[in-house]
Amino acid sequence: MRIDAPGGTTVDLHRRCWVGRGGTTPAGCIRVPAPALGYTSDLEFVFPTGCGVFRAGGDLAFHHGGPSLQELIVPVLTVRTKVRESARASVGPVSVSGLPEVVTNRIFSVTLQGDLLSAEQVVLPLLVSAGRQIGRVGMAVDAELDRTTGSVKLVSNKPVTVAFLLSDESATSLRIIIQDPSNDAELYRSPADIPVRLGT
């Protein structure tokens, strides 16, 4: 049950592990280089493979030899959830309805509705594709539009129709994003890419 140490240059010795360089691997043991265990080192580790232990002091009242099962196996659990896409935004500071399934014209409209708790809310609606802006609001019905900035002032949960103007006809898909113009925080993002097929 007691195993002689491998010899060589001993850096550390425990009953269940020898750490060092060189020497010989005793019968009933396994030698593992440090890089195989994820360490950047030239050290080697020797472990008993059965119930034996190295002669390193202590008694045999309790031991389990070399590495235990829980030291050899690291369980990994991967969880993937399916996101259900919806044409309407979930509860948030701004909701959007009337999203087109396909954009077939450079001008199209959607309906925005602000937060119930806010008397007034200024938002910046944008058309984005591959991380760049490709359009903005050109007209707003029942809301104040700042044509310089493209921001729209929503009033206390009142539906507002905005007309987007697509400025880049080379885009193959887009998303509608609503930002807070004061800090660029994203208040809404359409749940999926909307295909662009102009002239169909």
C-alpha positions, 0 to 999 in steps of 0.5 A: 500500500505504501509506494516509494517516491519517484526520486529525481528532483522532488519539489513537493511530496504528498501521500497522493501526489509527487511533484518534481522533475525526472526520476522513475515512475513507480509501478502502479503510478502515472506520470503527467506533465504540467502542461497536460494539466493546464500549467505553464511549467516543466514540472511533472506530477506522479499519482498513484492509480490505485489505493496505494500512497507515497511514503510521505508520513501519516497513517493509513487510517483513512485514504483513497490512493490516487486522484478521486473521481471528483478530481478527474471529472469536471461536469459541464452543463450547457443550457440553451433557450429558444427565444420566441420572436414576436412582431411586438416588443415586450414590455419596455419603455417604448413599444412598436407595432406594425412592423413590416415582414419585408421592406419593399419600399424606401418609405414605410411606417410603424406605430410607436407608443411611449411609457404609460408613466412618462408625460413626455418622452423624446426618442430617436428611431433609427434603421440599422443594418450590420451595425451602421445607420441606414435610415431615419424618421422622415415624418411623424403623425400626432407627434413632434419631429425634430428634423435636424436630429431625427428625434420624436417626442412621444406623449403619455402612451399616445400611439404615434405613426412614424414614417422611416426613410431608407437611405441605403438601398444596398442593404439586404436586411435591417432592424428598427432601433429606438434610442434615448438621444440623451445617452444613446441607451437602447429602448427597443430593438426589433426582434429579428432582421427584416428583409429588404427587397426593394421593387418587389 
